[in-house]
Amino acid sequence: MPEWLRTLSLRNKLMLTILICLVLPSIVSLYVSNLLTRDVVRSQVTENSQEAMRIVNQFAAGQIKNMVYVMNFVQFDEELQLSILELGRINESTSQGDVLSHKQKISKRLETVINSLGHLNVTILLPNREYVASYSTFSKDPRNIFDKSWFQDVDKVSGYNVKWVGAEPNDDIQTLNKPYVLTAAKPLRTNSSTYGYVIVSSEMDNFQQLFDQYKADEVMVIIDRQGHVVVDKDYSSIGTTFPYYDQLPTSNSFSFLKVAGEEYIMLSEQITPEWRLVSMSPYKKAAQKIESFRQTDFLIQLLFLIVFVGILLYMVRALTKPIAKLVQTVVQIESGQLSERSNITGGDEVGRLGYVFDRMIGRIERMIKENRREQELKRKAELAMLQAQINPHFLFNVLNSIRLKIIMKGDEENAELISSLSSVLRMTINRNNEFIMLHEEIDINEHYVRLLNSRHGDRVVLRIEAASDTLMLKVPRFILQPLIENAYIHGLKSKPGEIIISSCKCEDGRLQVEIRDSGIGMTSEKLSALRAHLEAKLRDHTEESHKDLLSGIGINNVFERLKLIYGDRFDYDIDSIPDRGTCIVLRFPENADKGENDVFSYDRG
């Protein structure tokens, strides 16, 4: 399963599944429908194009048939044939009246046929360079046809066949707006002897009007056997080579080809032995009507699908909203906000789950509060027990009596030691105030160091570097003595050395107290183990002790007391360098005024 899908919520997975189950079948159905109907659509489009092609072919064939009919009429009409033979036998001795009479007979006979067939120009040429034309010869000399390049091929036409010349420039100045005419020629023979030629030309107006009905991206042309354009709606392309001549389908067939990325359907039909009618139309436009029905059907289905999906997603969101609310509540509770509740109601399973969940969290919150209260009471009892181990009441009274007797005997040094012990015991006895001034806490530790020196005979120097603006700040009572003891036992190894107590205000206003010694220090591995142990101790409140790292329960008790009193507002640092000593830094959340720290320093041994 992809990672992004695994991380989705249940709600989003459900909606994604619904979308897939609804949209995917629709897409597959549309694809299969397109696949199955593609050939049907192609067949229908092809039939429609072929039907349009047949209509154009019928018209073109009719025009060409008229041209052939005129040529055959000239060749096989007996009356015309006699008049043409007579005109072909005239010479210089023949009178102009006879020549004119023969031409008039031929012209009248031609008019009976031409008038019913449309715009056809007929020219009859005779070997003696005589001619008869059905059009005005004032601006056009028909005898110029003898000089045409294609005229030599007319004699090569066998039997009753026709020479299909194709598009010829129009020499009639009266119709210059019609630059081309469609021309065909045929020899007039009898007994294998050529006695004349008939040339029939048709104006392209009818072809142009028919081809103009096709759009700019559609093609309808007539080409000859060499691929030259004979008839086109664009006069400029007449005589040029049809660009797709080599891709033409066989006669009366069709094919598909791509032009500039668009698919065209191409059809071809033979209209004369020399000429072929070709059409090209974009497949997309030809299939547009059929596709429009399918698109309309698809849009209707898509509309209903969107409406259905919208309603379904709305219902899913409404049904899963309580679950999302429950998840959000769980996340907030996990972050520590135990007072948060889901407040989900309802008679269904989700409503009952929300109700039970809220009750369960309420019970857990009460249990945590009770447990916290029990822990506080337990810690206070442990502190009371620790203090009771150091300071019995009767011992304090006895010590005062002994001190007075020693003073009376003049032993000031021992009297001072007993005074120090008495001060330490007095501090442990007084349980009314949990917090004392920092200078009082420092005084107690001065007495404690004096007692250590008297007991072991060593000279432990206690240096005090306390900022003057910190001496009146309150700290938890009896918080530094366990750290001094730990520095003496584990740092100095009960040997002479120096212990420094310093204090200052941090930039954020907190009180910072440092206890440094000049002892053996710790390696980085041992320091890491000590830090890890303290973190685990503060986090899990375990009761195990590491004698290699700590002095009894004293230092553990210090950090647990501070954590219990200040919570996360208290922090500490422990640093140590082998053979250079250890430094413990305590930071108390006191809001002292910022100012210059006037530090005073002195030694007590």
Secondary structure, DSSP 8 states (H G I E B T S, - for coil): --HHHHTS-HHHHHHHHHHHHHHHHHHHHHHHHHHHHHHHHHHHHHHHHHHHHHHHHHHHHHHHHHHHHHHHHHHH-HHHHHHHHHHHT--TTS-HHHHHHHHHHHHHHHHHHHTTT-SEEEEEE-TTS-EEESS--SS--GGGGGGSTTGGGTTT--TT--EEEEEEE---GGGTT--EEEEEEEEEEETTEEEEEEEEEEESHHHHHHHTTS-TT-EEEEE-TTSBEEE-SSGGGTTSB-TTGGG---TTEEEEEEETTEEEEEEEEESSSS-EEEEEEEHHHHTHHHHHHHHHHHHHHHHHHHHHHHHHHHHHHHHHHHHHHHHHHHHHHHTT-TT-------SSHHHHHHHHHHHHHHHHHHHHHHHHHHHHHHHHHHHHHHHHHH--HHHHHHHHHHHHHHHHTT-HHHHHHHHHHHHHHHHHH--S-SEEEHHHHHHHHHHHHHHHHHHH---EEEEEEEEGGGTTSEEETT-SHHHHHHIIIIISTTSSEEEEEEEEE-TTS-EEEEEEE-S----HHHHHHHHHHHHHHHHH------TTTS-TTHHHHHHHHHHHHHGGG-EEEEEEETTTEEEEEEEE----------EEEEEE-
